[in-house]
């Protein structure tokens, strides 16, 4: 293996990651206001060696029992999300697409694409959303497929080199999963992502016009508990993103209050940090974010153990992980939204200055939490609590 690709030691990795966080923090507010594609920041993430976190060590990456685990990846995503949840999302989905190849690819596909990720430093995009059936797959004479149509919410596809894609097969009603180069003829990645939050996730639309998918590029999703871990990996990414948003809002609020806060006229204290009501508000924010972090850590540890089971993983163990992730995501969902709102209660009117972009914490949380209705996740937890019915594998559980 090229020595330049060899993972650095722990201290070197930590130094590079700390430098990355500081660089992202320095212009996070400005980039959020501007939106668009964060090419320079994505290059910093690549230069920090983070693109191969989920690539198994046998292919030159960092993932494995003696290396990086999912709990480590989630901790990295959480730390990034404190500073910039859009870029944390991109890194999380990079790891998710790598996991898709690991879980659904055959030996040749895994060797080709995972080793390629290390050697070519590929960014992976995502056009996998089976609920969106606008993209249609038609079989061709060579045993492959032709793709026609569009996909939305294609996070990370703009600026990527490889992408995972799912298309609807009208003949069977089932999805067809594949990996293709983003630059393949007929693929157009549209720069049309313009939401209120998560503005630099490049989650726009991708059009496919008679795009060829070779037989060797089709992923065969096994009907096994292990194959369904992809869903849990993705839900773990979002859970830790929410935790990071809650923690980031708390950190920003504390720094702002200590530097700029003034006691309320009726508080009877000379220093803002001595205000008992402000102390109570920060106490609430910490308890909410800490509870979310603890549950997320618990879920990550259970996912690590389930992943280690390999093909021996059983349905009951998979269901335990699913339930733990749901429990963590519910609390993290609430903590992120409430933390983004409570930041302003703590910091006061001057904190609404547009240049500060403090509202990005709430906006980013609001955009993501709408993709997975909280009520249905609470229903699953309630069913287990009352009836001991475990969640069944779906696109979200």
N, C-alpha and C positions, 0 to 999 in steps of 0.2 A: 504494500500500500504506500502511496505517496506520503512522505513524512509530513508534508504540509497539511495533510488531512487527518493526521493522527490526533485524537482528542488530547487536549492539554491537561495538566494536573489540576487538582482541585483548587489550589490557590490561584493559579493563572486563570482558570475559568471564572472564579469569583471576581477577580479583578476586572476581567473583560466585561462581565455581566453588570458589575457596579458602574463601570464607565458607560455602558449602553443605557442604563436607566437614567443616569444623569443627563446624557445627551438628549434622550427622549423627553425628559421632564422639562428641559430648558425651553422647548418650543411647542409643547403639547397644546397649550391654549390657542396659540396662533394657528397651528395646523388644524385644530378642530374648527375654528372659525372659517378657515379657508376651504376645508374639505379637499377633495381630489385625491390623487394617487401619491402615496408616500414613498417614492422610489428611493430617496436617499436613506430614509429610516429603515426600509426593508433591507437595503444593502448593509446597514450597520448590524441588523439582526443576523444576516448571513455571515458577516465577518466575525461575529461573536461565536460562531460555531453552533447555532441553535437549530439549523435546518435538519440536522441528522439526529436530533434527540430521540425520535421514535424508531429510527432505523436500527435493526438488530446488529449486534457487534459482529456477527458472522459475515455481514456485508460491508463492514467498515464503519458502521454507525456507533451509537453510544448506548443502545437499549439492551437490557438483559439482566439476568439475576445478579451479576457482579458489576453492573453498571447502572444506567439510568432506569428508573421504574416509572410507572404512571403517576405515582404520588410525587415524584420529583418533577415530572413535566407539569403537573398541575400547580405545584409550588412556583414554578417559573412563570406560568401563565398568570397566576395570581399577582406575583410581583410586578409583572408588566402592566397588568390591568390597573394597579394602583396609580400608575403614571399615565397610561394610554390604553384604554380598553379596546380601541379599534385594532391596534397592532397586536395586542394580546390575542384577539380573535383570529387574526391572520396566522399567527404562530400556532395557535391551537388547532386551526383547521389544516395547517400544514401537517401536523402530527396525525390528525384524523385521516387524511388521505393516505399517508404512509401506512397507518394501521389497516386501512381498507385493503391495500395490496397484501399486507402480511396475513390478514384473515381470509381473504377471498381468492388470492392469487395462487396459481400452481407454482411448482419449483422454478420453472424457467422464468415466469413472470416476476416472481419475487427476486430472483437473482438479477434480472435485467433492470428492473425499475428501482429497486432499493439500492443496489450498488451504483446505479446511475445517479441517484439522488446525492450520494456521497461524492462521487467523482466529478459530476457536472454542477453540483450545488443548485439543483433544481428547486424552484418554488413550485408548489402544487396548488392548482385551483380546484374549485368544487362546483360541479353542476349536477349534484346528486340530490334530487328532491322528488321521490316517486309520487308525491301528491300532485305535483305539477305534471300533467300528462300531455302538455302541448308538444313535447318533443316525441316524435314517432320514429320507431325503428322498423325498417323493412328488410327482410333477408335478401342477400344477393347470391349470385351463382357460385361464388368462391367460398361459401360457408360463413361469410361475415355479414355485416349489416350496412345499411345506408340510413343516415339520420336526417330528418327533416323537421324543422320547427324551432321552438324557442324554449329556453329555461330562464327562470328568474331567481333572484337571491343567490347568484353564483359567486359566493365570497371568495376573494383572492384570485379569481381567474384573470383579471386584468393584470398584466405584467408577469404572469406565470409562464413556465415552460411546459409543464405537463398538467393534465387535468383528469379527474374522474368524472364520469357522466352516467346518468341513468336515463333511459328512454322507454317509452311505452310501446309494447308490442300489441297491436290491436287484435291479432289472431288469438292470442292466449290471455290477454289482459294482464300480463305480468311485466315487470320491469326488466330491461336488459342493461346490465352494468358493464362498463368498459373503461379503459384508460387510453387516452389519445394525446398526442402533442397539441398544445394550445394553438400552434401556428398551422395546423393542418388545413389544407384547402377546403374552403366552404365554411370555416368557423369565423364568426365575427364577434368579437368581444366589445360590447357597447359600454361607453363611459357615461352611463345614465343613472348612476346611484346618487340620489339626492334626498336623503331622509333627514329627520330632525336630529338624529344621533348616530353613533357608529359611522361617522361620515367618511372615514378612510379605510373601510374594509373592502372597497371595490366589489360590492355585492350587487352589481347590476345584472343586465340581461345578456345572454349569449344566444346568438342565432346560428342555426345549422342548416346549410343548404347542400343537400346531397353529399353529406360528409361520409367518407368511407371509414368503416371500422373493420379491421381485419379479424379473422377468427382467433388469432393469437393474442389479440388485445381484449377479448371478452373475458370478464371475470365471472367465474362460476361460484355463486354464493352457496356454500354447503348448508344443508338442513341440520345444523348441529347447534347446541348451546354456545359453543365457542364462537361460531360465526356471528351470532347475535350480539356479541360484545361490542361490535362497532357502535351500535346505538348507545351503549352505556359509556363508551369512550367519549362520544360527542356530548352527551349530557353532562359528563364530568367536566369537560372543557367549559361549558356555559356556566355550570355551577361555580367553578373557581373564578371565572370572569366576574360573576356577580359579587363573590366574596371580595375580590380585588377592588371593585368599584366602591363597595361599602368601606373598606379600609382606606382607600384613597381619599374618599370624601372626608373621613375622620381626620386623616393626616393634614389635608389642606385646611380644614376648619381650624384645627389646633394651631397651625403655623400662622394663619391669618389673624386669629384672635390675639395670640401672644404678641404679635408684631404691631397690630393696628387697633385692637379692641379698646373700648373705653367703657367704664362702669356706667350702668344705667343711672339716671338721675335720682331714682328712688331706692337704689340698692343699699346705700349706707356703707359702701366699701370704697377704698381708694384705688385698688387694683382690680382689673376686670376678672382676673383668674380667681379672685376671692368671692365672686358672686355665687351664692349657693344655687340659684336657679340655673346658671350657666354650668356649674359643676354637675348638676343633675342631668342636664341635657347631654353633656359629653359622656357621662356615665351610661346613659341609655344607648348612645351610639356605639360605645365600646362593647357593651353587653350583646347588642344585636350582631355586630360584626364578628365578635369572638365566638358566639354560638354558631354562626354560619361556618366559620373556619373550622371549628372542632368537628362539626358534622361532615364537612367536606373532607377533612383529613381521614375520618373514619371510613367514609365511602371509598376514598382513594386506596386505603390499605386493603379493603375487601376486594377491590378490583385487582390490585396487585396479586393477591392470593388466588383469585379466580383465573387470572391470566396464566399463572404458573401451572395450573392444572392442565393446560393444553387441551388436547382432544378428549382427555378424561373428564373434563368439566361436565357436571350434571345440571339438570334443569333447576333443581332446588337451590343449588349454590348460586347459579346465575340469578335467580329470583331474589335471593337475599341481597345481592349487590344492587339490583334494580331498585329495590325498596329503599336501601340506604341512600342511593343517589337521589331518589325522589324526596326523601325526608330532608336531605341537605339542600336540595335545590329550592324547596319551598321556603326554608328559612333564609337562604341566600337571596332569593328573589325579593323578599320583603325587606331585608337589610339593605340591599342596594337602593331600592326606591326610597325607603325612609331616610337612609343616610344622605342621599342626594337632596332631599327636601330639608332635613334638619340642619344641613350645612348652613343654609341661609338664616334659619332661626338663631343659630349660634353666632354667625358673623355680622348680621345686621344689614341695614339698607345699603351701605357703601359696597358691600360684597356683590351687589347686583350689577356693578360696572361691567359692560359688555366685554371689555378687553381682558378681564380676568377669566371669562368663560367658565365660571364655577358651575353654571347650569349644565355643563357637559356631563357631569356624573349622573344626574337624574335623567337627562335626555338619552344617554347611552344605555342606561339600565332600562328605560321605558321601551326603547326600540327592541331590545333583545327579549325582554320578558313577555312581549306580546306574541312571540312565535310559539309559545307553549302555554296554553291556558292553565292558570294555577288551579282552577276548580277541579279539573279532571285529575290532576296529580294529587290533590287533596282527597279526592274520591278514592283513588287507589290505596292511599295510606289508610283511609277510614275503613275500607273493606277489609284490609288486612287486620286492623285493630279489632273490628267487631267479629269478623267471620273467619279470620286467618286465611283469606283468599289472597294469594300472592299475585303480583302484576304479571300479565302475560306479555311476551315479547311483542312489541309494536315498533313503529317508527320513532316513538318517543320514550318508550319504557323498556 
